[in-house]
Amino acid sequence: LLALKPGWIATFPASGISLEQKLKWFQKADRGFDPEVIFPFQQKLSEGIHELDFSLSHLVQPDLFIRLRPQTRKQVKDQLSKAGISFFECGEDCLKLPNGSAIEQVLQLNKHAVVQDKSSQRIGAVVRELHSEHPGRFRKVWDACAASGGKSILLYDLLPDFQLYVSDIRKSILHNLHQRFRLAGIKNYEAFVVDLSAEKVSKEVIPFQTNAIDLILLDVPCSGSGTWGRTPEYLRIFDESEVDRYAALQRKIITNSIPYLKNDGVLLYSTCSVFQKENEENVRFIQQEHGLKLLYQEVIKGYTEKADSMFIAALTY
């Protein structure tokens, strides 16, 4: 208000009232405020997302989530309690904390716990279920857009002995991954640099043959629109044409990755986007252009839990 509407301050309700009361004041005062347009790209949303609830979620700071690594549950909870940091258990291995909690001063991150949004942890549940249907099916796993390796650490904690391959577009990105893996105790992996968005990818840079991977994880670069509750400035500066650019980029990555999937392997596609073009439409592209069948698909509505919103789909031949 001070920055944009200082004239309203004298008549604005006292601080400390609820968000709902503030919105009623705007509507009653006929300020021309429609809460649904907080998120201005309503027509592009994935199926099942409630437009108003999702818009209003951008007015509330999301929580901080951590994933507990195997055999660390009691230790981490005791350390947090001793430090006076409040937390709420929101799953067997998931803790929710107030955003800004100084956990790095209390916990050995990546060794005992990993900072990972609750919605992102959902990938682990999907992989666990797929593996339980066919135990031992995931012998070779490729995290193709690994970034700093958070999802690879999740897979390492879930799956029995397997060969892990990780890749990304730049060596500097993988440098951060190596540091996290060292703290996480992950030694048996092979990392390589590859640009999967290129028109043609050299097979020489990929350390395995086509039709060789049991599980390909494609957590592709995206608009990040499911995380804008943490960076709401994107609501004003995001160019709508970027959705098309990201979707095209994602399709190149998909096309360059799929030849390495075994005939009975699983492609796990995920984004932190809420746009259909990056989500459901890309799943249809995988089905129609590459002949894969859909095993599972979910729009993760993190906005209902002060978490990020995401999309996951699992496909196979």
FIMI-902675 format. One record per residue (C-alpha): residue in three letters; x, y, z. Coordinates in steps of 0.1 Angstrom, whole numbers. Example, Ala and Ser with C-alpha at 12.3 -4.5 7.8 and 13.67 -1.06 7.14 Angstrom:
% residues 2
+------+-------+-------+-------+
: resn :    px :    py :    pz :
+------+-------+-------+-------+
:  ALA :   123 :   -45 :    78 :
:  SER :   137 :   -11 :    71 :
+------+-------+-------+-------+
% end
This chain:
% residues 317
+------+-------+-------+-------+
: resn :    px :    py :    pz :
+------+-------+-------+-------+
:  LEU :     0 :     0 :     0 :
:  LEU :    28 :    24 :     9 :
:  ALA :    44 :    19 :   -25 :
:  LEU :    13 :    17 :   -47 :
:  LYS :   -18 :    31 :   -30 :
:  PRO :    -7 :    54 :    -1 :
:  GLY :   -41 :    71 :    -3 :
:  TRP :   -58 :    40 :     9 :
:  ILE :   -38 :    36 :    41 :
:  ALA :   -60 :    59 :    62 :
:  THR :   -91 :    38 :    54 :
:  PHE :   -75 :     3 :    53 :
:  PRO :   -85 :   -21 :    81 :
:  ALA :   -61 :   -25 :   110 :
:  SER :   -31 :   -49 :   106 :
:  GLY :   -35 :   -84 :   118 :
:  ILE :   -68 :   -91 :   102 :
:  SER :   -72 :  -122 :    80 :
:  LEU :   -67 :  -123 :    43 :
:  GLU :  -104 :  -129 :    38 :
:  GLN :  -113 :   -98 :    57 :
:  LYS :   -89 :   -77 :    37 :
:  LEU :  -104 :   -90 :     4 :
:  LYS :  -139 :   -82 :    17 :
:  TRP :  -128 :   -47 :    24 :
:  PHE :  -115 :   -43 :   -12 :
:  GLN :  -147 :   -56 :   -26 :
:  LYS :  -170 :   -36 :    -3 :
:  ALA :  -151 :    -4 :   -10 :
:  ASP :  -155 :   -11 :   -47 :
:  ARG :  -118 :    -8 :   -54 :
:  GLY :  -122 :   -27 :   -87 :
:  PHE :  -102 :   -56 :   -73 :
:  ASP :  -109 :   -91 :   -87 :
:  PRO :   -88 :  -117 :   -67 :
:  GLU :   -90 :  -142 :   -96 :
:  VAL :   -68 :  -119 :  -118 :
:  ILE :   -39 :  -120 :   -93 :
:  PHE :   -28 :  -149 :  -116 :
:  PRO :   -34 :  -134 :  -150 :
:  PHE :   -31 :  -166 :  -171 :
:  GLN :   -63 :  -184 :  -160 :
:  GLN :   -71 :  -199 :  -194 :
:  LYS :   -37 :  -217 :  -196 :
:  LEU :   -40 :  -236 :  -162 :
:  SER :   -38 :  -274 :  -160 :
:  GLU :   -70 :  -293 :  -154 :
:  GLY :   -84 :  -294 :  -119 :
:  ILE :   -67 :  -263 :  -106 :
:  HIS :   -92 :  -240 :   -88 :
:  GLU :   -86 :  -205 :  -103 :
:  LEU :   -96 :  -185 :   -72 :
:  ASP :   -78 :  -206 :   -46 :
:  PHE :   -47 :  -207 :   -67 :
:  SER :   -47 :  -169 :   -73 :
:  LEU :   -51 :  -162 :   -35 :
:  SER :   -23 :  -186 :   -27 :
:  HIS :     1 :  -160 :   -41 :
:  LEU :    -8 :  -137 :   -12 :
:  VAL :     5 :  -162 :    14 :
:  GLN :    42 :  -171 :    19 :
:  PRO :    47 :  -208 :    13 :
:  ASP :    62 :  -230 :    40 :
:  LEU :    96 :  -246 :    41 :
:  PHE :    97 :  -284 :    37 :
:  ILE :   125 :  -309 :    44 :
:  ARG :   127 :  -346 :    36 :
:  LEU :   143 :  -368 :    63 :
:  ARG :   168 :  -393 :    50 :
:  PRO :   168 :  -430 :    61 :
:  GLN :   174 :  -436 :    98 :
:  THR :   176 :  -399 :   106 :
:  ARG :   140 :  -392 :   117 :
:  LYS :   144 :  -391 :   155 :
:  GLN :   178 :  -373 :   153 :
:  VAL :   165 :  -345 :   131 :
:  LYS :   134 :  -339 :   151 :
:  ASP :   154 :  -339 :   183 :
:  GLN :   179 :  -313 :   169 :
:  LEU :   151 :  -291 :   157 :
:  SER :   133 :  -293 :   190 :
:  LYS :   165 :  -285 :   209 :
:  ALA :   170 :  -254 :   188 :
:  GLY :   135 :  -242 :   194 :
:  ILE :   125 :  -245 :   157 :
:  SER :    89 :  -255 :   154 :
:  PHE :    78 :  -281 :   128 :
:  PHE :    48 :  -302 :   117 :
:  GLU :    50 :  -337 :   104 :
:  CYS :    32 :  -339 :    71 :
:  GLY :    43 :  -374 :    60 :
:  GLU :    65 :  -403 :    71 :
:  ASP :    97 :  -384 :    60 :
:  CYS :    84 :  -349 :    55 :
:  LEU :    85 :  -320 :    79 :
:  LYS :    70 :  -286 :    74 :
:  LEU :    86 :  -255 :    90 :
:  PRO :    80 :  -218 :    89 :
:  ASN :    97 :  -202 :    59 :
:  GLY :   130 :  -186 :    70 :
:  SER :   138 :  -212 :    97 :
:  ALA :   175 :  -213 :   102 :
:  ILE :   178 :  -250 :    98 :
:  GLU :   213 :  -248 :    82 :
:  GLN :   226 :  -238 :   116 :
:  VAL :   211 :  -269 :   132 :
:  LEU :   211 :  -297 :   107 :
:  GLN :   237 :  -313 :    84 :
:  LEU :   218 :  -307 :    52 :
:  ASN :   220 :  -333 :    25 :
:  LYS :   235 :  -358 :    50 :
:  HIS :   206 :  -360 :    74 :
:  ALA :   178 :  -340 :    57 :
:  VAL :   172 :  -325 :    23 :
:  VAL :   155 :  -292 :    17 :
:  GLN :   128 :  -304 :    -8 :
:  ASP :    92 :  -291 :   -13 :
:  LYS :    64 :  -315 :    -3 :
:  SER :    51 :  -316 :   -38 :
:  SER :    86 :  -325 :   -51 :
:  GLN :    87 :  -353 :   -26 :
:  ARG :    56 :  -368 :   -42 :
:  ILE :    79 :  -381 :   -70 :
:  GLY :    93 :  -405 :   -45 :
:  ALA :    59 :  -420 :   -38 :
:  VAL :    53 :  -425 :   -75 :
:  VAL :    87 :  -442 :   -80 :
:  ARG :    81 :  -464 :   -49 :
:  GLU :    47 :  -476 :   -62 :
:  LEU :    61 :  -483 :   -97 :
:  HIS :    90 :  -502 :   -82 :
:  SER :    67 :  -522 :   -59 :
:  GLU :    48 :  -535 :   -89 :
:  HIS :    79 :  -549 :  -105 :
:  PRO :   107 :  -552 :   -78 :
:  GLY :   142 :  -548 :   -93 :
:  ARG :   130 :  -532 :  -125 :
:  PHE :   151 :  -500 :  -121 :
:  ARG :   186 :  -512 :  -125 :
:  LYS :   198 :  -482 :  -146 :
:  VAL :   184 :  -448 :  -138 :
:  TRP :   191 :  -415 :  -156 :
:  ASP :   183 :  -382 :  -141 :
:  ALA :   186 :  -363 :  -173 :
:  CYS :   180 :  -327 :  -161 :
:  ALA :   196 :  -333 :  -127 :
:  ALA :   203 :  -297 :  -116 :
:  SER :   217 :  -298 :   -81 :
:  GLY :   206 :  -334 :   -77 :
:  GLY :   178 :  -332 :   -51 :
:  LYS :   156 :  -358 :   -69 :
:  SER :   186 :  -381 :   -75 :
:  ILE :   192 :  -381 :   -37 :
:  LEU :   155 :  -390 :   -33 :
:  LEU :   159 :  -419 :   -57 :
:  TYR :   191 :  -431 :   -40 :
:  ASP :   172 :  -433 :    -7 :
:  LEU :   143 :  -452 :   -22 :
:  LEU :   157 :  -477 :   -46 :
:  PRO :   180 :  -507 :   -39 :
:  ASP :   214 :  -510 :   -56 :
:  PHE :   213 :  -494 :   -90 :
:  GLN :   235 :  -476 :  -115 :
:  LEU :   228 :  -438 :  -115 :
:  TYR :   236 :  -415 :  -143 :
:  VAL :   231 :  -377 :  -140 :
:  SER :   234 :  -350 :  -166 :
:  ASP :   227 :  -314 :  -172 :
:  ILE :   236 :  -286 :  -197 :
:  ARG :   265 :  -271 :  -179 :
:  LYS :   295 :  -283 :  -159 :
:  SER :   290 :  -256 :  -133 :
:  ILE :   255 :  -271 :  -125 :
:  LEU :   270 :  -305 :  -120 :
:  HIS :   297 :  -290 :   -97 :
:  ASN :   269 :  -282 :   -72 :
:  LEU :   255 :  -317 :   -76 :
:  HIS :   289 :  -333 :   -69 :
:  GLN :   291 :  -313 :   -36 :
:  ARG :   256 :  -323 :   -25 :
:  PHE :   263 :  -360 :   -35 :
:  ARG :   295 :  -359 :   -14 :
:  LEU :   275 :  -348 :    16 :
:  ALA :   248 :  -373 :     9 :
:  GLY :   272 :  -402 :     7 :
:  ILE :   265 :  -410 :   -30 :
:  LYS :   296 :  -423 :   -47 :
:  ASN :   283 :  -448 :   -73 :
:  TYR :   272 :  -425 :  -101 :
:  GLU :   283 :  -412 :  -135 :
:  ALA :   279 :  -376 :  -144 :
:  PHE :   281 :  -360 :  -179 :
:  VAL :   273 :  -327 :  -196 :
:  VAL :   248 :  -328 :  -225 :
:  ASP :   225 :  -303 :  -241 :
:  LEU :   193 :  -323 :  -246 :
:  SER :   176 :  -293 :  -261 :
:  ALA :   199 :  -293 :  -291 :
:  GLU :   186 :  -301 :  -326 :
:  LYS :   211 :  -330 :  -327 :
:  VAL :   228 :  -346 :  -297 :
:  SER :   261 :  -363 :  -302 :
:  LYS :   259 :  -399 :  -290 :
:  GLU :   295 :  -398 :  -280 :
:  VAL :   288 :  -377 :  -250 :
:  ILE :   263 :  -401 :  -236 :
:  PRO :   279 :  -430 :  -216 :
:  PHE :   253 :  -457 :  -225 :
:  GLN :   236 :  -471 :  -255 :
:  THR :   201 :  -465 :  -268 :
:  ASN :   174 :  -487 :  -253 :
:  ALA :   195 :  -491 :  -221 :
:  ILE :   178 :  -472 :  -193 :
:  ASP :   151 :  -486 :  -170 :
:  LEU :   140 :  -452 :  -155 :
:  ILE :   145 :  -418 :  -171 :
:  LEU :   136 :  -389 :  -149 :
:  LEU :   129 :  -357 :  -169 :
:  ASP :   123 :  -329 :  -144 :
:  VAL :   125 :  -304 :  -173 :
:  PRO :   133 :  -267 :  -173 :
:  CYS :    99 :  -249 :  -172 :
:  SER :    82 :  -216 :  -164 :
:  GLY :    83 :  -224 :  -127 :
:  SER :    47 :  -210 :  -125 :
:  GLY :    38 :  -235 :   -97 :
:  THR :    64 :  -219 :   -75 :
:  TRP :    55 :  -182 :   -80 :
:  GLY :    41 :  -181 :   -45 :
:  ARG :    77 :  -178 :   -34 :
:  THR :    86 :  -152 :   -61 :
:  PRO :    53 :  -134 :   -68 :
:  GLU :    70 :  -107 :   -89 :
:  TYR :    68 :  -131 :  -118 :
:  LEU :    30 :  -125 :  -118 :
:  ARG :    38 :   -91 :  -133 :
:  ILE :    69 :   -96 :  -153 :
:  PHE :    63 :  -130 :  -170 :
:  ASP :    58 :  -128 :  -207 :
:  GLU :    30 :  -152 :  -218 :
:  SER :    49 :  -162 :  -249 :
:  GLU :    75 :  -179 :  -227 :
:  VAL :    50 :  -207 :  -222 :
:  ASP :    54 :  -216 :  -259 :
:  ARG :    91 :  -213 :  -257 :
:  TYR :    94 :  -236 :  -227 :
:  ALA :    70 :  -262 :  -242 :
:  ALA :    91 :  -263 :  -274 :
:  LEU :   123 :  -267 :  -253 :
:  GLN :   107 :  -295 :  -233 :
:  ARG :    97 :  -314 :  -264 :
:  LYS :   132 :  -313 :  -277 :
:  ILE :   145 :  -327 :  -244 :
:  ILE :   118 :  -354 :  -245 :
:  THR :   126 :  -364 :  -281 :
:  ASN :   164 :  -366 :  -274 :
:  SER :   159 :  -387 :  -242 :
:  ILE :   133 :  -413 :  -252 :
:  PRO :   156 :  -433 :  -275 :
:  TYR :   176 :  -444 :  -244 :
:  LEU :   146 :  -459 :  -227 :
:  LYS :   142 :  -496 :  -226 :
:  ASN :   111 :  -511 :  -241 :
:  ASP :    98 :  -520 :  -206 :
:  GLY :   113 :  -489 :  -190 :
:  VAL :    95 :  -459 :  -174 :
:  LEU :    97 :  -423 :  -184 :
:  LEU :    89 :  -400 :  -154 :
:  TYR :    81 :  -365 :  -167 :
:  SER :    77 :  -337 :  -142 :
:  THR :    75 :  -299 :  -141 :
:  CYS :    69 :  -272 :  -115 :
:  SER :    45 :  -256 :  -139 :
:  VAL :     7 :  -251 :  -138 :
:  PHE :     3 :  -245 :  -175 :
:  GLN :   -14 :  -272 :  -196 :
:  LYS :    10 :  -267 :  -225 :
:  GLU :    39 :  -277 :  -204 :
:  ASN :    20 :  -305 :  -187 :
:  GLU :    -9 :  -324 :  -203 :
:  GLU :    -1 :  -313 :  -238 :
:  ASN :    34 :  -326 :  -235 :
:  VAL :    21 :  -359 :  -222 :
:  ARG :    -1 :  -361 :  -253 :
:  PHE :    29 :  -353 :  -274 :
:  ILE :    48 :  -382 :  -258 :
:  GLN :    20 :  -405 :  -266 :
:  GLN :    13 :  -394 :  -301 :
:  GLU :    48 :  -388 :  -314 :
:  HIS :    67 :  -414 :  -295 :
:  GLY :    42 :  -442 :  -289 :
:  LEU :    44 :  -444 :  -251 :
:  LYS :    14 :  -453 :  -230 :
:  LEU :     3 :  -433 :  -199 :
:  LEU :     7 :  -452 :  -166 :
:  TYR :     0 :  -423 :  -142 :
:  GLN :    -6 :  -386 :  -143 :
:  GLU :   -12 :  -360 :  -115 :
:  VAL :   -15 :  -323 :  -111 :
:  ILE :    -1 :  -317 :   -76 :
:  LYS :   -21 :  -289 :   -60 :
:  GLY :     5 :  -276 :   -36 :
:  TYR :   -13 :  -243 :   -33 :
:  THR :   -38 :  -260 :    -9 :
:  GLU :    -9 :  -269 :    15 :
:  LYS :    14 :  -238 :    13 :
:  ALA :    36 :  -258 :   -10 :
:  ASP :    46 :  -256 :   -47 :
:  SER :    23 :  -269 :   -74 :
:  MET :    37 :  -295 :   -98 :
:  PHE :    29 :  -320 :  -125 :
:  ILE :    40 :  -356 :  -128 :
:  ALA :    34 :  -383 :  -154 :
:  ALA :    47 :  -418 :  -158 :
:  LEU :    48 :  -434 :  -192 :
:  THR :    61 :  -466 :  -208 :
:  TYR :    60 :  -485 :  -242 :
+------+-------+-------+-------+
% end
